[in-house]
Amino acid sequence: MPNLKPPFAAYRGSDGYAFVSYAHADAELVYPIITRLHDEGFRIWYDEGIEPGEEWAKRLDSAIQGCSAFVLFVSAVSVARPGVTNEVHVAHTTNRQFLPILLEEADLPPGIRLAGGPIQGVTAFRQPRDKTYAEVRAALAKFGVVVDEHSRTVQGSEPAVTDHGQGLLAGRPRRRARNLTAGEAFVDRVPESVALRKSYERQYQRLIGVEPLQSDVFPNVLVFFGGGGLGKTGLSKRLERWMSGGLSDAKEWGVWPHQTVTSVRWDFHTSTGNVDLVQLLLTLRASLVPWGRSWGAFDIALGRYLEAVRPGQQDNLGLTGNAEDQVLRTFKGVAAELGLSPIATLTPASVRYVCNELQMAHHREHRLWSREGLTDVLTGAESITQGSQNPDVVVDLLYVLSEEIAAIAPAERPVLVFFLDPFERVQNQLGESVLADLIAALPLALFVVTGRNKLRWAEPGYTRLTVAGPAAWPGLVEGAIDDPRQHILGRLSDDDTRLFYRSRRDRSRWNMSDHVIEGLVQRSGGLPLHIEAVLKLTENLQKANPGIEFTGEALSGELPDVVTNLVDTLTREEADAFRAACVLPAFDVALAAAVGKVHGQEVERAINDALIEKDESSVYPYRVHDEIRRLIRLDRTSRGAWSEQEWKDAARRGMDEAIARVEAGHAQSSDETQLAGLALAINLGFEWDQYPSGLAKLIHDGPSIVGLAPLIPPLSEAKTGSAIGDLIQFVHAMTVSYIDAGDVLKAINSPHPEVDRYARLWSAYRLRAVARFDEALAELRELVQRYPDKARTAQNQIGVTLRTSRRFVDALDHIRSVRPDRIEDYERSINRLHGIPDLDAAGTARKLSETTSRRYQSELEVTDLVRRSRFEGGVDPREVDIAMERALDRGQRSDYRNCLLLKGYDALADNQRYADALARLEEHMASYGSTAPSGVHLRCLRALLTGDPEDARAGYETLVARLRPRGTAWIPAEVWLEELGYEIPPVDSQWLIPYDQVRANWLVVADRIIERAKGNVG
């Protein structure tokens, strides 16, 4: 029975009375109406009149047979309830006068339609209250139910429901109103809200300066931790809505007592241990929109960072809507203040344009430079490692935001509250230390962390963090009393669980007794996930059988049993869609449809009818709780349950769909789509220990190998020896500096041929890049022996390595023996290294047509720009800008370095532009440990232009300091330094023409570049 007390005693006399038939689930609608009638003096009998111990059927029949009018409250629930149907049957067979009162639209079963005969029912949900009561009074009087003047209440007393003339049901929450989840039932547990309120009050004192900030002390973290299935995510979201003013049913918590906060949700449900810093920043900036202001240095720093780290995005930074508009206004304003050409849209190119100008020395007095951290961000963004999101730069970026907040008048500062959930996804991984640094960079914000485990940051020996110990994190110390601190969460109490079940029953108008609810309370043990499963099962049963009387047998059971029963309420296709959802860590409709071999409509129905959560913060909008995923994958008893092999087949279909998306992204020239598809394939392979053939090649040919690193499981989770584990190691090894990468890649030594081949190939590339030529050759020759059927690439790279190490004769001999079709290409490239002009672009065009690798295409295009700049009449600066943008977008560090070199060629004759270009080039090279002589090239050309050898002194010292052999890239710098009077340590070189001719050729090249640079001045 609903948790509503009967409003009055039922009539027990023999005078004319009305028998009221209704579903208990409709009590909240029925009681106000019959109370009004009772208060006006009408005699009303309803089931309150059956006293304990009386025989139900006998007493009920007697009450119906003795009534003057049979009043039926009609709803979809009541007409389907067997008890109501039986009561109607008795009334019909005893010829009782029939009065239906319609509470909502409902189809009447034939038996009820027949019993009602031609009588027109009273429509209570479509007309004003007074008209409804008038119609009911008239009908009752006609049937002999008259007003008992002795029982009337005082005239003028108000009925229980007030609708202001809009109908009896006006103002009532509709059945489709949002239901609480069991996880959100923490609303009835006051301690969590008290902890948040106290934490806020303490943090607000720090925000407005009443409590001073202390260096390296961070008392701004509130933690709720406890086991799985306790509803921590529901608690987190409900706390957020409470503080943000979006909670309409706060109950015991009451209205949030302070000003509305600016909430930021950092969701880690799809994290594999890493943290997607770009997504965190995009979420943060979107949360700042309501303040309707420019965030000055923070917006500039954010734009520069996003421009530097988002591969594959040439048209936008990932910002959308009002956030994009606000950041664009900031950039427009700064551009106007610097006297630059107006910018119309926020693109990587416009961001680079403004930031590069802002960094020029003559703009160092601009007001934004008062923000101390801005320099660190702009400089750091310039040198971000390929594919890295560089947490250090993000820490500086958030420090800039802290500076912006501190510059606002204390009373007007925004109250930022971050909600981090579920934290166990990043705990004990790299992501944890990164987040600790981010929290430390925002001392004026409050952080609310929910997860399975307490934070160990206050432990003195906790070495995962940059800053740890009790002095740094006083609120996280064991036994801390004052909030913010750590709180352990338990299960819901029996009272909370009971109240939650009853509230949901009454809202949904289920025919469920208190006795059944009591059994459910005991069975669920207060575990919100169990309660959610029961409620979803109940919804589905109600939908299939409206008005069904629920029993404990149908709903009770341990959580695995409830989940299995829930699956059995779905159609076969919906169940397969649900299982497909459980294959995936997160999904969209098309992805789940492909995995489950079902239509999208079945997936959409499963989203409504199964235990599937929305995940709006992710690129994939839906997910299933980890425990439910586990139970569904263990299920072998539900109708159509999948076998172990069927689960593996479904996972393989998921990887096939991911690969199809990679290929579609390649066809659409969308690097972002390719990266997302590759990350999905790797993550699925990791979870299911499967490796689809060709995945390593797709990664090799993709837009950015190391751009995948933040999107896949961390290195510590990779299982050595498995194909997918070794592939994960390969991707992470590509993020290592060039100095160490060759050894790290070689150490993978995978037993899986495809992964091993690409790891060794890239090991050779990295070894060659740092002039470890003999080791690179050994790796390549090992590849030829191990994989003779795949030897073509390795053989070609042996020739490249011999050429790069100045063994020109050996290189040509090798290519003649293994790749005679490439001899002309090699001869042209070796001639260029001798300074001999190469005016034939056909070779580049042919190579571009042969390759499918976008990474290699970019490399070829930039190499051709360098060739034209040295041996032809130069290149259009716009071509360099386009190539530079592409290199940045794809994270191609070497290509970007060569573009910076070409920009330096153009700036040689302009003192300030040259200084800026050289600084940018050398900072970029330092960011990834490049040993290329590009900076030396610029210094030498500048010295040749000025006639002052001292301008090249630093370049000479760099050359002399090199302990490894110098490759062919150093040849021009050696010639130019010799011309400037420096003595160059010799290097063995297999020259094909006399060295004097080589020297003369490169001096001609230098003269050509210098003359063009002079022409660019004035």
C-alpha angles and dihedrals in degrees: 000000000000116000092257123113117231103262097221143358115279118246112265103180136096100248120105111294140166120247110216119211116189143140114261088229087066094054094112088061099035101047097061091051098048090041089058090049092047092049090053090055104263115143109240129187120191133155094283082080094070105095123213112273096025117124104258103214094043095048092045094052090048092051092050095046091051098049126103093211133023108215115196120191103211123213135139087261099047098048090053095047112103092215092057091046090053092049090051090050092054091048091050096048092049093047097241118173107260126219118174117195111197114220092178142344108301137161109237116223114237093256093056093044089053092048091051092051114180093335112129111227124228111252105218098176101055108046141052117284097243092054091050093051091047091054092047093048092050093049094047092048089050089053093050099260101132133180116272102217091199093059099046117118122229109295115252096035110138122243119240094260126055117194104164092235095305098113135282093282098047114124094019115126106254121239090248092059113124114278122218116246118233089246088061091054085096081090086088093053107087101192093072092053091046090052091052093046093050091046091051093049091051093046092047089058088056092045095056094040101252090118109040122232115246123214113254093000117115115184092160104100124100114188132195113184136172145127128305121287095027094118098251093152090051090050092049093051093045093050088050093052090047093055092042094053094247099113112101098176104045092150110173092010093060123199116330101267099212139054117299112270132220104245126202120191118205105190120197101176092119096039119120093198099295126094123232097222093183092058092046091054094046089052091048094051092048089053091055092058097094090065086068096211141112114259094209113199092018092057091048092047092045093051092049092049095048090048090054101047108037108090118202097022114116099154106042146015098230093262116126141186119352093352090060091046093052094048090046090054089053092052092045090052094049091046089054092048090052092049093243129149111278117265119218103188138027105248133145089256095053091046092051090047094055096039094048091052092046089055093054112113094241090060096051091106093064114127093245092068088072085079101088097207096053094082091053093051097047092045093043093048089054090060102039111145116248110278093359124124089206105219092203091064091048090052088054089046093056090046087058088054089051089053091051092051092047090054091061119089107270096242091051099047116121117248104231117197118181121202113204115191141200094009096177087075091071101025117120088013134096089269092067095059091045092053092048089056091048091051090050089053091057105052091157093062131076119230121205110196124192123184146120098272136046119249116258096198094117093058109108094222097048100121100178093087134070088224121027141151139078095287092057098043107027094163092058095055114119108263096018111161107190122074137275089061140115121296126188115220125216132190123286115279119247090252092052092046092048092048091049094050092048094047091051092046093051094046092049094038095231121175094237125138127223087243091061091046091052090056091049091050092055094043097049093050090210094295106147094207090056091048091050091052091051092049093050090048089050092050092052094047090048091050091052094043112024112210094013113163105238121224132195090243092061096048109026127086138097117302095264090053093049091050091049091049089049091055089052090059090062126082116254091258093047090049090052089049089052091049089049089053088054091055090062130064087219133348151183125225097262093048094051090045091055093047094047096039090233137120123269091248090063090052091050091050090048089052088059099039104036134057097278124142130208115242105190094170093065133075084239108059101207138053142166124230111262094239092051090048089053094049094047090050090052093047114113100155107061120098109284093004114179123245121229090262092051090054090052091047090052091051089051090052087053091054091046089054090048091052090048088055090051090053091046090051090052091051090049093045088238110147092182092057090050093051092047091050093047091049091050092050092049094046093049091046090050094050095045097032092236132135121200112213113253097027094116090052091050089053091047091051094041128105098261127003096192091044085076095060097088091047101055137060115293121261091252090063096050113112108227114227097027116104095237093043092052090047089055089050089051093054093048092045088060089065092060118103116271091249093063103022096087093059094042093051093046091052092061089077092175120199088215107092099215095049092042092051095054094041091053092044092054090043087059091048092052094045090051091049090061093044097256088137101159092052091047090052091050091054093049093048089050088054091053091053096044097045109025092164089058096039098114096088094042092049091052091048091052086060091048091050093049089049093047091051090055094253091131097158092049090048094054092045091051094049093047089056100045109017109024089161089068100048095103091052091051094047091052093048092048090048089055089054087055089054093253111147116251111200097166113103093174093093092058092047091051093050091049090054092050101052130075094188111107089198091057092043090058091048092052093048094051092045088055091051089055091048093052093045092055103035106024133043095291131263135276109263088227090063089054091049091052092048090046092053091048092049090051093046092051095039093240102160099184093049090049090050091054091048090053088051091054090049087053091053089058093048099048095108096046111078098208097039090048093051091049093046093049092048093050092047096049093044090052093050092048090054093070102023096256115179094191115130096231093121090048089053092057094046091051094049091048090052091049089051095048095036090229113122090198089073086069097041094104090049092053092049090052091053094048092047093059111109096186126073115279115242129213093279088074096057097092092046092049091053094047094046089051089052088052090055102260121138110235122208106239124249124199107254131174096220116193092201131029113290091235088063091048088052093049092049094054093047088056089052090051092050090051093052093045094050091052090049091052089052090057093062117093 
